[in-house]
Amino acid sequence: MNPPTDPPALPARDTRALPTGDVHAVVARLAEHPFFAGISREDLARLAEGGALVEFDADRYALRQGGPGETFTLLLEGDVDLEVAGAGPPLVIESLHAGDALGWSWLFPPHRWAFDAHCRTQVRAIALDARHLRALIDADPVLGRELTHRVAELVADRLRHARLQIVSGHAHDHRA
């Protein structure tokens, strides 16, 4: 198997937009995504103003560790591995699928990605602009608290997965 190609990550605005860039289509897809369950239609419409439907090719990187955290990506279709580069092959921290959220670094300074996101398959997603999201969070404390809480849960989940991978690898190293 050939190693994945290693192009620089493209900001969401430079990915291929799906045929419909309509705000109403983005609102409809946000309403279906588990991350936004229970969020009002009015708030979804405000979120969608900074969003676009995008796609990423298989065997490419949607984002690169250390790159600028410019988008929050919600997977609609496809599979993405979150990876950490090391001395050997990349360590897969977690595999994401339709219904998962990709990227939390957009919310917390210095707004740099903590992981690589390797698209194992063709991926379709909603990309929400980070500056737009941060402005909404600052302007609306109720929505801001809710989004921050949900992203904090996402961070905690990623840390749990990273810990499990580290413990698993450490246990394997000691058995060898």
Secondary structure, 3 states (H helix, E strand, C coil): CCCCCCCCCCCHHHCEECCCCCHHHHHHHHHHCHHHCCCCHHHHHHHHCCEEEEEECCCEEEECCCCECCEEEEEEECCEEEEECCCCCCEEEEEECCCCEECCCCCCCCCECCCEEEECCCEEEEEEEHHHHHHHHHHCHHHHHHHHHHHHHHHHHHHHHHHHHHHHHHHHHHHC
